[in-house]
Amino acid sequence: MPTSQQPVAVFAMDPAHLSELFPPQLMARLRELARIDPALVVQDFTDTALAPVLAEADVLITGWGSPHIGEDALAAAPKLRAVLHTGGSVRSLIGQACWERGLAVSSAVAANALPVAEYTLAAILLAGKDAFGLRERFRAEHAFPATDEYAAVGNLGRRVGVIGASRVGRRLLHLLRPFDLAVSLYDPYVDEGSAVALGATPQPLDELLRTSDIVSLHAPDTPETYRMLDRERLALIPDGGVLINTSRGALVDPNALTDELVSGRISAILDVTEPEPLPADSPLYRLPNVFLTPHIAGSLGNELERLGRTVVDELELLVAGAPLTHGVRPADLVNSA
């Protein structure tokens, strides 16, 4: 039963996700920790009808579709002391004023990294078996290839290049450990010893591209990484190589990538593109060497409960006056995809 000693929490997100993030048992646990109305979801901090609620809010529980938390939000919620985010990065969510006020900020980015890493692991192993290409051929020819045509297929010693030791990148490197793969890493923020500890050989970006059979992108979307795989760098990927992108489409020059894929020189597994979704006339929908999915690598369906559970766990720590497990500081956002 709610008490006056409990913090007041308010949801700020797209309400369409609420029931998946917080199914009944989890919502019940949340309501044991805080005074919160599941029927009230903020989508505009300047909505005068919500002023009395926001004026008493100690905690914002945010998610996809949350309005930006800047000066307007802080003016509407003078008692606010914490933002607990059910989504990934808070880079675009949290304004500078929040850091200046000293709000506690937490994110479920680590929980969301797991399904992305799992998706990527599956993509790498299937790409190493040429599962996507052979499926297309099997559908067209209705016959098995000759045995000698499998010579280049397999994951024993397959060279995998990981770009970015973000949370997803690190989780992927952990998942890759049991397999007989040769894993390389490019990340300008990771030194040689740390890369080796993560289970990878550090390489400069161009060398990684030249020497990898499969390249997987996990860098954050920042001005520094915009179009990091341009036409010249895409050309470094060996003939027959595979590019996997579960990060952001902006990291790759879309025209150059389309040209490479139309030529058939390389293949791609793309969960993200630019623009997103692609225009209906994009050749990438029809190319046999492109496996295209509609941004599904991150948490979906029953995986959303993991994000909600992370936030409830954080709220429990907050109520107890304990440090947050998944607390975020501005410095953490440099390489946090």
Short mmCIF file of the C-alpha atoms (twelve columns), coordinates in Angstrom:
data_MODEL
# 
_entry.id   MODEL 
# 
loop_
_atom_site.group_PDB 
_atom_site.id 
_atom_site.type_symbol 
_atom_site.label_atom_id 
_atom_site.label_alt_id 
_atom_site.label_comp_id 
_atom_site.label_asym_id 
_atom_site.label_seq_id 
_atom_site.Cartn_x 
_atom_site.Cartn_y 
_atom_site.Cartn_z 
_atom_site.pdbx_PDB_model_num 
ATOM 1   C CA . MET A 1   0.000  0.000   0.000   1 
ATOM 2   C CA . PRO A 2   1.423  3.416   -0.939  1 
ATOM 3   C CA . THR A 3   2.605  5.616   1.927   1 
ATOM 4   C CA . SER A 4   3.556  9.267   2.184   1 
ATOM 5   C CA . GLN A 5   7.177  8.238   2.705   1 
ATOM 6   C CA . GLN A 6   7.385  6.679   -0.733  1 
ATOM 7   C CA . PRO A 7   8.805  8.752   -3.596  1 
ATOM 8   C CA . VAL A 8   6.382  10.006  -6.224  1 
ATOM 9   C CA . ALA A 9   7.206  8.494   -9.629  1 
ATOM 10  C CA . VAL A 10  5.774  9.491   -12.990 1 
ATOM 11  C CA . PHE A 11  5.950  7.682   -16.336 1 
ATOM 12  C CA . ALA A 12  7.218  9.681   -19.334 1 
ATOM 13  C CA . MET A 13  7.229  7.617   -22.517 1 
ATOM 14  C CA . ASP A 14  5.077  6.289   -25.326 1 
ATOM 15  C CA . PRO A 15  2.250  4.567   -23.408 1 
ATOM 16  C CA . ALA A 16  2.082  1.828   -26.054 1 
ATOM 17  C CA . HIS A 17  5.110  0.158   -24.440 1 
ATOM 18  C CA . LEU A 18  3.992  0.390   -20.824 1 
ATOM 19  C CA . SER A 19  2.247  -2.974  -20.433 1 
ATOM 20  C CA . GLU A 20  5.169  -4.850  -22.022 1 
ATOM 21  C CA . LEU A 21  7.780  -3.052  -19.925 1 
ATOM 22  C CA . PHE A 22  5.808  -3.513  -16.724 1 
ATOM 23  C CA . PRO A 23  3.527  -6.583  -16.836 1 
ATOM 24  C CA . PRO A 24  1.204  -7.009  -13.831 1 
ATOM 25  C CA . GLN A 25  3.639  -8.597  -11.365 1 
ATOM 26  C CA . LEU A 26  6.341  -6.071  -12.156 1 
ATOM 27  C CA . MET A 27  3.903  -3.164  -11.988 1 
ATOM 28  C CA . ALA A 28  2.765  -4.400  -8.584  1 
ATOM 29  C CA . ARG A 29  6.363  -4.407  -7.362  1 
ATOM 30  C CA . LEU A 30  6.854  -0.906  -8.755  1 
ATOM 31  C CA . ARG A 31  3.791  0.359   -6.896  1 
ATOM 32  C CA . GLU A 32  5.120  -1.118  -3.654  1 
ATOM 33  C CA . LEU A 33  8.192  1.088   -4.030  1 
ATOM 34  C CA . ALA A 34  6.665  4.355   -5.233  1 
ATOM 35  C CA . ARG A 35  3.436  6.269   -5.519  1 
ATOM 36  C CA . ILE A 36  2.727  6.032   -9.229  1 
ATOM 37  C CA . ASP A 37  -0.379 6.104   -11.406 1 
ATOM 38  C CA . PRO A 38  -0.081 3.560   -14.267 1 
ATOM 39  C CA . ALA A 39  -2.797 5.417   -16.160 1 
ATOM 40  C CA . LEU A 40  -0.859 8.685   -16.213 1 
ATOM 41  C CA . VAL A 41  1.916  8.923   -18.791 1 
ATOM 42  C CA . VAL A 42  3.596  12.250  -19.553 1 
ATOM 43  C CA . GLN A 43  4.351  13.071  -23.181 1 
ATOM 44  C CA . ASP A 44  4.665  16.846  -22.845 1 
ATOM 45  C CA . PHE A 45  6.239  18.548  -19.843 1 
ATOM 46  C CA . THR A 46  4.489  21.820  -20.672 1 
ATOM 47  C CA . ASP A 47  1.001  20.278  -20.443 1 
ATOM 48  C CA . THR A 48  -0.691 22.438  -17.796 1 
ATOM 49  C CA . ALA A 49  -3.102 19.629  -16.904 1 
ATOM 50  C CA . LEU A 50  -0.131 17.620  -15.625 1 
ATOM 51  C CA . ALA A 51  1.387  20.447  -13.609 1 
ATOM 52  C CA . PRO A 52  0.124  19.247  -10.175 1 
ATOM 53  C CA . VAL A 53  1.525  15.752  -10.749 1 
ATOM 54  C CA . LEU A 54  4.889  16.893  -12.068 1 
ATOM 55  C CA . ALA A 55  5.234  19.399  -9.248  1 
ATOM 56  C CA . GLU A 56  5.353  16.483  -6.785  1 
ATOM 57  C CA . ALA A 57  7.473  14.099  -8.881  1 
ATOM 58  C CA . ASP A 58  10.649 12.748  -7.304  1 
ATOM 59  C CA . VAL A 59  11.396 10.235  -10.067 1 
ATOM 60  C CA . LEU A 60  10.743 10.088  -13.790 1 
ATOM 61  C CA . ILE A 61  10.526 6.639   -15.363 1 
ATOM 62  C CA . THR A 62  11.232 7.190   -19.037 1 
ATOM 63  C CA . GLY A 63  11.328 5.108   -22.186 1 
ATOM 64  C CA . TRP A 64  11.016 5.258   -25.945 1 
ATOM 65  C CA . GLY A 65  8.899  8.243   -26.872 1 
ATOM 66  C CA . SER A 66  9.811  10.234  -23.781 1 
ATOM 67  C CA . PRO A 67  9.997  14.007  -24.267 1 
ATOM 68  C CA . HIS A 68  13.414 15.599  -23.836 1 
ATOM 69  C CA . ILE A 69  14.238 16.353  -20.208 1 
ATOM 70  C CA . GLY A 70  15.577 19.879  -20.257 1 
ATOM 71  C CA . GLU A 71  14.711 23.256  -18.779 1 
ATOM 72  C CA . ASP A 72  10.945 22.811  -19.279 1 
ATOM 73  C CA . ALA A 73  10.916 19.491  -17.473 1 
ATOM 74  C CA . LEU A 74  13.019 20.734  -14.581 1 
ATOM 75  C CA . ALA A 75  10.846 23.819  -14.197 1 
ATOM 76  C CA . ALA A 76  7.734  21.618  -14.110 1 
ATOM 77  C CA . ALA A 77  9.294  19.148  -11.646 1 
ATOM 78  C CA . PRO A 78  11.228 21.119  -9.026  1 
ATOM 79  C CA . LYS A 79  11.463 18.108  -6.668  1 
ATOM 80  C CA . LEU A 80  12.848 15.783  -9.330  1 
ATOM 81  C CA . ARG A 81  15.922 13.891  -8.168  1 
ATOM 82  C CA . ALA A 82  16.206 10.891  -10.482 1 
ATOM 83  C CA . VAL A 83  15.517 9.723   -14.038 1 
ATOM 84  C CA . LEU A 84  15.313 5.960   -14.563 1 
ATOM 85  C CA . HIS A 85  15.315 5.119   -18.268 1 
ATOM 86  C CA . THR A 86  13.910 1.845   -19.607 1 
ATOM 87  C CA . GLY A 87  15.600 2.383   -22.970 1 
ATOM 88  C CA . GLY A 88  19.199 2.490   -24.103 1 
ATOM 89  C CA . SER A 89  21.365 5.574   -24.383 1 
ATOM 90  C CA . VAL A 90  20.223 8.743   -22.611 1 
ATOM 91  C CA . ARG A 91  22.440 10.908  -24.813 1 
ATOM 92  C CA . SER A 92  19.526 12.663  -26.534 1 
ATOM 93  C CA . LEU A 93  17.109 12.373  -23.596 1 
ATOM 94  C CA . ILE A 94  18.959 14.150  -20.792 1 
ATOM 95  C CA . GLY A 95  19.679 17.854  -21.178 1 
ATOM 96  C CA . GLN A 96  22.699 19.621  -19.715 1 
ATOM 97  C CA . ALA A 97  20.502 21.219  -17.061 1 
ATOM 98  C CA . CYS A 98  19.832 17.758  -15.599 1 
ATOM 99  C CA . TRP A 99  23.524 17.147  -15.031 1 
ATOM 100 C CA . GLU A 100 23.905 20.623  -13.561 1 
ATOM 101 C CA . ARG A 101 21.100 19.931  -11.105 1 
ATOM 102 C CA . GLY A 102 22.845 16.707  -10.122 1 
ATOM 103 C CA . LEU A 103 20.027 14.322  -10.945 1 
ATOM 104 C CA . ALA A 104 20.677 10.621  -10.523 1 
ATOM 105 C CA . VAL A 105 20.328 9.061   -13.994 1 
ATOM 106 C CA . SER A 106 20.085 5.360   -14.746 1 
ATOM 107 C CA . SER A 107 19.655 3.488   -18.005 1 
ATOM 108 C CA . ALA A 108 18.700 -0.032  -19.041 1 
ATOM 109 C CA . VAL A 109 21.237 0.160   -21.870 1 
ATOM 110 C CA . ALA A 110 23.126 -2.872  -20.549 1 
ATOM 111 C CA . ALA A 111 19.950 -4.956  -20.508 1 
ATOM 112 C CA . ASN A 112 19.109 -3.810  -24.031 1 
ATOM 113 C CA . ALA A 113 22.621 -4.701  -25.197 1 
ATOM 114 C CA . LEU A 114 22.029 -8.403  -24.610 1 
ATOM 115 C CA . PRO A 115 19.476 -9.088  -27.392 1 
ATOM 116 C CA . VAL A 116 21.512 -6.976  -29.824 1 
ATOM 117 C CA . ALA A 117 24.615 -9.013  -29.029 1 
ATOM 118 C CA . GLU A 118 22.637 -12.259 -29.311 1 
ATOM 119 C CA . TYR A 119 21.256 -11.231 -32.707 1 
ATOM 120 C CA . THR A 120 24.754 -10.330 -33.883 1 
ATOM 121 C CA . LEU A 121 26.248 -13.586 -32.643 1 
ATOM 122 C CA . ALA A 122 23.619 -15.522 -34.585 1 
ATOM 123 C CA . ALA A 123 24.274 -13.397 -37.670 1 
ATOM 124 C CA . ILE A 124 28.032 -14.003 -37.467 1 
ATOM 125 C CA . LEU A 125 27.696 -17.771 -37.137 1 
ATOM 126 C CA . LEU A 126 25.132 -18.023 -39.925 1 
ATOM 127 C CA . ALA A 127 27.219 -15.746 -42.164 1 
ATOM 128 C CA . GLY A 128 30.248 -17.959 -41.568 1 
ATOM 129 C CA . LYS A 129 28.244 -20.916 -42.868 1 
ATOM 130 C CA . ASP A 130 27.039 -18.767 -45.800 1 
ATOM 131 C CA . ALA A 131 23.536 -19.677 -44.648 1 
ATOM 132 C CA . PHE A 132 21.911 -16.636 -46.239 1 
ATOM 133 C CA . GLY A 133 23.610 -17.026 -49.618 1 
ATOM 134 C CA . LEU A 134 23.100 -20.767 -49.771 1 
ATOM 135 C CA . ARG A 135 19.444 -20.360 -48.857 1 
ATOM 136 C CA . GLU A 136 18.932 -18.046 -51.824 1 
ATOM 137 C CA . ARG A 137 20.742 -20.469 -54.109 1 
ATOM 138 C CA . PHE A 138 18.788 -23.454 -52.789 1 
ATOM 139 C CA . ARG A 139 15.509 -21.639 -53.357 1 
ATOM 140 C CA . ALA A 140 16.503 -20.858 -56.928 1 
ATOM 141 C CA . GLU A 141 18.089 -24.187 -57.940 1 
ATOM 142 C CA . HIS A 142 16.257 -26.739 -55.730 1 
ATOM 143 C CA . ALA A 143 19.463 -28.768 -55.527 1 
ATOM 144 C CA . PHE A 144 22.466 -29.138 -53.222 1 
ATOM 145 C CA . PRO A 145 25.721 -27.503 -54.355 1 
ATOM 146 C CA . ALA A 146 28.602 -29.818 -55.197 1 
ATOM 147 C CA . THR A 147 30.739 -30.765 -52.192 1 
ATOM 148 C CA . ASP A 148 33.772 -28.820 -53.422 1 
ATOM 149 C CA . GLU A 149 31.695 -25.637 -53.482 1 
ATOM 150 C CA . TYR A 150 31.635 -25.652 -49.676 1 
ATOM 151 C CA . ALA A 151 35.405 -25.171 -49.417 1 
ATOM 152 C CA . ALA A 152 35.151 -21.564 -48.217 1 
ATOM 153 C CA . VAL A 153 32.255 -22.234 -45.825 1 
ATOM 154 C CA . GLY A 154 32.664 -22.697 -42.075 1 
ATOM 155 C CA . ASN A 155 33.446 -20.941 -38.811 1 
ATOM 156 C CA . LEU A 156 36.746 -22.597 -37.885 1 
ATOM 157 C CA . GLY A 157 39.230 -19.736 -37.774 1 
ATOM 158 C CA . ARG A 158 36.781 -17.324 -39.396 1 
ATOM 159 C CA . ARG A 159 38.134 -13.770 -39.041 1 
ATOM 160 C CA . VAL A 160 35.642 -11.491 -37.302 1 
ATOM 161 C CA . GLY A 161 36.272 -7.773  -36.914 1 
ATOM 162 C CA . VAL A 162 34.316 -5.907  -34.243 1 
ATOM 163 C CA . ILE A 163 34.173 -2.115  -34.557 1 
ATOM 164 C CA . GLY A 164 33.407 -0.521  -31.199 1 
ATOM 165 C CA . ALA A 165 33.757 -1.836  -27.651 1 
ATOM 166 C CA . SER A 166 30.435 -0.318  -26.651 1 
ATOM 167 C CA . ARG A 167 28.185 -2.207  -24.257 1 
ATOM 168 C CA . VAL A 168 26.869 -4.208  -27.201 1 
ATOM 169 C CA . GLY A 169 30.371 -4.700  -28.566 1 
ATOM 170 C CA . ARG A 170 31.683 -5.925  -25.221 1 
ATOM 171 C CA . ARG A 171 28.724 -8.247  -24.721 1 
ATOM 172 C CA . LEU A 172 29.289 -9.640  -28.208 1 
ATOM 173 C CA . LEU A 173 32.986 -10.211 -27.524 1 
ATOM 174 C CA . HIS A 174 32.004 -12.162 -24.419 1 
ATOM 175 C CA . LEU A 175 29.537 -14.289 -26.403 1 
ATOM 176 C CA . LEU A 176 32.152 -14.995 -29.091 1 
ATOM 177 C CA . ARG A 177 34.659 -16.497 -26.631 1 
ATOM 178 C CA . PRO A 178 33.539 -20.159 -26.864 1 
ATOM 179 C CA . PHE A 179 33.878 -20.267 -30.660 1 
ATOM 180 C CA . ASP A 180 36.927 -21.035 -32.792 1 
ATOM 181 C CA . LEU A 181 37.011 -17.588 -34.367 1 
ATOM 182 C CA . ALA A 182 39.837 -15.094 -34.833 1 
ATOM 183 C CA . VAL A 183 38.395 -11.903 -33.342 1 
ATOM 184 C CA . SER A 184 39.820 -8.411  -33.851 1 
ATOM 185 C CA . LEU A 185 38.699 -5.117  -32.315 1 
ATOM 186 C CA . TYR A 186 38.934 -1.505  -33.368 1 
ATOM 187 C CA . ASP A 187 38.099 1.091   -30.732 1 
ATOM 188 C CA . PRO A 188 40.154 4.265   -30.227 1 
ATOM 189 C CA . TYR A 189 39.207 4.336   -26.531 1 
ATOM 190 C CA . VAL A 190 40.483 0.823   -25.762 1 
ATOM 191 C CA . ASP A 191 44.170 0.117   -25.218 1 
ATOM 192 C CA . GLU A 192 45.940 -3.066  -26.292 1 
ATOM 193 C CA . GLY A 193 45.809 -4.767  -22.905 1 
ATOM 194 C CA . SER A 194 42.114 -4.080  -22.484 1 
ATOM 195 C CA . ALA A 195 41.356 -5.390  -25.976 1 
ATOM 196 C CA . VAL A 196 43.216 -8.621  -25.255 1 
ATOM 197 C CA . ALA A 197 41.341 -8.949  -21.956 1 
ATOM 198 C CA . LEU A 198 38.104 -8.667  -23.922 1 
ATOM 199 C CA . GLY A 199 39.214 -11.604 -26.076 1 
ATOM 200 C CA . ALA A 200 40.223 -9.681  -29.188 1 
ATOM 201 C CA . THR A 201 43.325 -8.602  -31.071 1 
ATOM 202 C CA . PRO A 202 43.452 -4.800  -31.348 1 
ATOM 203 C CA . GLN A 203 43.786 -3.437  -34.878 1 
ATOM 204 C CA . PRO A 204 43.606 -0.066  -36.622 1 
ATOM 205 C CA . LEU A 205 40.336 0.345   -38.476 1 
ATOM 206 C CA . ASP A 206 41.709 0.013   -42.002 1 
ATOM 207 C CA . GLU A 207 43.711 -3.098  -41.090 1 
ATOM 208 C CA . LEU A 208 40.669 -4.666  -39.445 1 
ATOM 209 C CA . LEU A 209 38.599 -4.076  -42.571 1 
ATOM 210 C CA . ARG A 210 41.292 -5.545  -44.839 1 
ATOM 211 C CA . THR A 211 41.778 -8.688  -42.740 1 
ATOM 212 C CA . SER A 212 38.227 -9.586  -41.618 1 
ATOM 213 C CA . ASP A 213 35.858 -12.017 -43.289 1 
ATOM 214 C CA . ILE A 214 32.985 -10.591 -41.258 1 
ATOM 215 C CA . VAL A 215 32.835 -6.997  -39.990 1 
ATOM 216 C CA . SER A 216 30.330 -6.080  -37.265 1 
ATOM 217 C CA . LEU A 217 29.547 -2.464  -36.345 1 
ATOM 218 C CA . HIS A 218 28.990 -1.502  -32.697 1 
ATOM 219 C CA . ALA A 219 30.260 2.069   -32.480 1 
ATOM 220 C CA . PRO A 220 28.016 4.860   -31.160 1 
ATOM 221 C CA . ASP A 221 26.339 7.356   -33.465 1 
ATOM 222 C CA . THR A 222 28.377 10.525  -32.916 1 
ATOM 223 C CA . PRO A 223 29.792 13.250  -35.185 1 
ATOM 224 C CA . GLU A 224 33.125 11.394  -35.076 1 
ATOM 225 C CA . THR A 225 31.631 8.129   -36.330 1 
ATOM 226 C CA . TYR A 226 29.347 9.614   -38.999 1 
ATOM 227 C CA . ARG A 227 30.039 7.775   -42.268 1 
ATOM 228 C CA . MET A 228 33.079 6.091   -40.702 1 
ATOM 229 C CA . LEU A 229 32.653 3.381   -43.327 1 
ATOM 230 C CA . ASP A 230 32.832 5.523   -46.442 1 
ATOM 231 C CA . ARG A 231 33.398 4.362   -49.992 1 
ATOM 232 C CA . GLU A 232 37.161 3.947   -49.536 1 
ATOM 233 C CA . ARG A 233 36.833 1.932   -46.355 1 
ATOM 234 C CA . LEU A 234 34.052 -0.293  -47.652 1 
ATOM 235 C CA . ALA A 235 36.343 -1.116  -50.551 1 
ATOM 236 C CA . LEU A 236 38.879 -2.509  -48.047 1 
ATOM 237 C CA . ILE A 237 36.563 -5.370  -47.040 1 
ATOM 238 C CA . PRO A 238 37.762 -8.480  -48.894 1 
ATOM 239 C CA . ASP A 239 35.761 -9.895  -51.791 1 
ATOM 240 C CA . GLY A 240 33.093 -12.174 -50.356 1 
ATOM 241 C CA . GLY A 241 33.192 -10.398 -46.998 1 
ATOM 242 C CA . VAL A 242 30.116 -9.691  -44.886 1 
ATOM 243 C CA . LEU A 243 29.172 -6.432  -43.189 1 
ATOM 244 C CA . ILE A 244 26.810 -6.626  -40.192 1 
ATOM 245 C CA . ASN A 245 25.224 -3.436  -38.885 1 
ATOM 246 C CA . THR A 246 23.092 -3.517  -35.734 1 
ATOM 247 C CA . SER A 247 24.300 -0.085  -34.579 1 
ATOM 248 C CA . ARG A 248 23.101 2.881   -36.656 1 
ATOM 249 C CA . GLY A 249 22.751 3.426   -40.387 1 
ATOM 250 C CA . ALA A 250 24.559 6.780   -40.158 1 
ATOM 251 C CA . LEU A 251 27.876 4.986   -39.571 1 
ATOM 252 C CA . VAL A 252 27.931 3.804   -43.195 1 
ATOM 253 C CA . ASP A 253 27.787 5.787   -46.449 1 
ATOM 254 C CA . PRO A 254 24.462 4.477   -47.815 1 
ATOM 255 C CA . ASN A 255 25.219 5.187   -51.486 1 
ATOM 256 C CA . ALA A 256 28.612 3.519   -51.307 1 
ATOM 257 C CA . LEU A 257 27.154 0.527   -49.485 1 
ATOM 258 C CA . THR A 258 24.383 0.155   -52.041 1 
ATOM 259 C CA . ASP A 259 26.929 0.229   -54.860 1 
ATOM 260 C CA . GLU A 260 29.040 -2.456  -53.197 1 
ATOM 261 C CA . LEU A 261 26.018 -4.671  -52.595 1 
ATOM 262 C CA . VAL A 262 24.563 -4.212  -56.060 1 
ATOM 263 C CA . SER A 263 27.942 -5.238  -57.480 1 
ATOM 264 C CA . GLY A 264 27.748 -8.463  -55.458 1 
ATOM 265 C CA . ARG A 265 31.306 -8.052  -54.216 1 
ATOM 266 C CA . ILE A 266 30.311 -8.240  -50.543 1 
ATOM 267 C CA . SER A 267 27.208 -9.210  -48.578 1 
ATOM 268 C CA . ALA A 268 25.435 -7.492  -45.712 1 
ATOM 269 C CA . ILE A 269 23.217 -8.269  -42.746 1 
ATOM 270 C CA . LEU A 270 21.472 -4.999  -41.950 1 
ATOM 271 C CA . ASP A 271 19.147 -4.422  -39.031 1 
ATOM 272 C CA . VAL A 272 19.596 -0.660  -39.375 1 
ATOM 273 C CA . THR A 273 19.838 1.530   -42.471 1 
ATOM 274 C CA . GLU A 274 19.844 5.141   -43.535 1 
ATOM 275 C CA . PRO A 275 17.176 6.240   -44.079 1 
ATOM 276 C CA . GLU A 276 15.086 3.976   -41.920 1 
ATOM 277 C CA . PRO A 277 13.088 2.353   -43.366 1 
ATOM 278 C CA . LEU A 278 14.587 2.396   -46.820 1 
ATOM 279 C CA . PRO A 279 12.540 3.764   -49.738 1 
ATOM 280 C CA . ALA A 280 10.263 1.188   -51.352 1 
ATOM 281 C CA . ASP A 281 12.374 1.209   -54.517 1 
ATOM 282 C CA . SER A 282 15.656 0.473   -52.753 1 
ATOM 283 C CA . PRO A 283 17.468 -2.468  -54.389 1 
ATOM 284 C CA . LEU A 284 18.509 -3.695  -50.941 1 
ATOM 285 C CA . TYR A 285 15.046 -5.211  -50.444 1 
ATOM 286 C CA . ARG A 286 15.589 -7.510  -53.412 1 
ATOM 287 C CA . LEU A 287 19.293 -8.337  -53.480 1 
ATOM 288 C CA . PRO A 288 20.110 -11.993 -52.697 1 
ATOM 289 C CA . ASN A 289 23.297 -10.916 -50.857 1 
ATOM 290 C CA . VAL A 290 21.422 -8.663  -48.395 1 
ATOM 291 C CA . PHE A 291 19.633 -9.927  -45.292 1 
ATOM 292 C CA . LEU A 292 17.489 -7.004  -44.171 1 
ATOM 293 C CA . THR A 293 15.492 -6.876  -40.932 1 
ATOM 294 C CA . PRO A 294 13.280 -4.051  -39.563 1 
ATOM 295 C CA . HIS A 295 15.395 -2.895  -36.590 1 
ATOM 296 C CA . ILE A 296 14.599 -5.947  -34.457 1 
ATOM 297 C CA . ALA A 297 17.956 -6.640  -32.787 1 
ATOM 298 C CA . GLY A 298 17.139 -4.575  -29.700 1 
ATOM 299 C CA . SER A 299 14.584 -5.541  -27.085 1 
ATOM 300 C CA . LEU A 300 11.205 -6.541  -28.496 1 
ATOM 301 C CA . GLY A 301 8.158  -8.409  -27.219 1 
ATOM 302 C CA . ASN A 302 8.864  -10.348 -24.041 1 
ATOM 303 C CA . GLU A 303 12.403 -8.926  -23.912 1 
ATOM 304 C CA . LEU A 304 10.965 -5.550  -22.884 1 
ATOM 305 C CA . GLU A 305 10.207 -6.925  -19.432 1 
ATOM 306 C CA . ARG A 306 13.955 -7.197  -18.844 1 
ATOM 307 C CA . LEU A 307 14.206 -3.415  -19.303 1 
ATOM 308 C CA . GLY A 308 11.334 -2.752  -16.921 1 
ATOM 309 C CA . ARG A 309 12.832 -5.114  -14.355 1 
ATOM 310 C CA . THR A 310 16.129 -3.221  -14.556 1 
ATOM 311 C CA . VAL A 311 14.355 0.043   -13.730 1 
ATOM 312 C CA . VAL A 312 12.410 -1.464  -10.833 1 
ATOM 313 C CA . ASP A 313 15.663 -2.851  -9.404  1 
ATOM 314 C CA . GLU A 314 17.208 0.614   -9.713  1 
ATOM 315 C CA . LEU A 315 14.222 2.220   -7.985  1 
ATOM 316 C CA . GLU A 316 14.603 -0.228  -5.125  1 
ATOM 317 C CA . LEU A 317 18.213 0.886   -4.697  1 
ATOM 318 C CA . LEU A 318 17.207 4.532   -4.908  1 
ATOM 319 C CA . VAL A 319 14.572 4.105   -2.199  1 
ATOM 320 C CA . ALA A 320 17.133 2.349   0.003   1 
ATOM 321 C CA . GLY A 321 19.648 5.145   -0.500  1 
ATOM 322 C CA . ALA A 322 22.092 2.772   -2.203  1 
ATOM 323 C CA . PRO A 323 24.198 3.551   -5.319  1 
ATOM 324 C CA . LEU A 324 22.503 2.786   -8.621  1 
ATOM 325 C CA . THR A 325 23.860 -0.267  -10.442 1 
ATOM 326 C CA . HIS A 326 23.343 1.274   -13.874 1 
ATOM 327 C CA . GLY A 327 23.968 4.914   -13.089 1 
ATOM 328 C CA . VAL A 328 25.025 7.153   -15.977 1 
ATOM 329 C CA . ARG A 329 27.362 10.156  -15.980 1 
ATOM 330 C CA . PRO A 330 28.082 12.500  -18.893 1 
ATOM 331 C CA . ALA A 331 31.514 10.906  -19.389 1 
ATOM 332 C CA . ASP A 332 29.860 7.506   -19.878 1 
ATOM 333 C CA . LEU A 333 28.127 8.707   -23.033 1 
ATOM 334 C CA . VAL A 334 31.305 9.015   -25.110 1 
ATOM 335 C CA . ASN A 335 31.281 5.394   -26.289 1 
ATOM 336 C CA . SER A 336 27.996 3.971   -25.063 1 
ATOM 337 C CA . ALA A 337 26.187 2.405   -28.011 1 
# 
